[in-house]
Amino acid sequence: MTRKTPVTARFLQRLIEVGDQICFSALRQWEFDRTLAGAAAQRPADFTPAVFASNPFSNRIYRKMGDLPQFSAEAEQVALRMGVIASVEHVLACLDEMQAFRAALAPTSADSLKSDAEEEQLRAKIEAWSGKSPTAAYFRTIGMFRLLRNHYAHLNDKPHPALKAYMASHATALNRFWTKAPTQLHGLDFRTIAAVPLTFDLAIAVVNLLRVSLIHIDEMLAATLAFDDVVAWLLGEVMKHPRAKSLAVDRLTSKVRLRMEMEFAHSGTADTIRPVVERLRTR
């Protein structure tokens, strides 16, 4: 059984990068606030060009120093919210690519299942492909943060009815589920996340939960793939190289085996892969 697909690697890497960028933003914010606090207290009526004469952007903002602490707090919120919005967008794009990949590798009637929620659509497809209900919490975590993304992007003062309803239905269960998991919540409470200012710890918690959810969903998707279908897909990828047509079966088998281990985390043996390659080559 395969343990992952080739789809998620770049999206998981991007989520790690977003987390790193949030960390850097927090470091820079803390250092600047420390400098800003003294300047704002000593020269509150001075405008930014007088205090930051060498900064090319001081004329752009052109504000009194006494106004800047509030601007700094608002800038921090914007940076953190953009990190959450970007992370959710990356995850939703990955879910879409997962479905396209599965449909290309092994088309089924379940490919036509539709839902307004991307994560729910994939959950329904995985249930159809596997014949059993997947762990819902990972999909609902993404659903919660998808609605939180909307909350931030639409500048809602209060949670939208759709977000309120989702929290009422799933927040308590998600709190219970993630409290038992090894992932750090950093104080995140699904019942109140939309009602409190976003902090560095909360933003990191959101990114981490999205990343862990994506890993588990990818494992669920990988478990629905048949061995022969994976070999056929990999062989097709290998055969795209112009020189591949002249390769012997043993060489093709070796290439497929290596890519299966790297891209699907499946340690297939040459003895199990070769018969499939031979059958496909004779078609």
Order of alpha helices (4+ residues) and beta strands (2+ residues): alpha-alpha-alpha-alpha-alpha-alpha-alpha-alpha-alpha-alpha-alpha
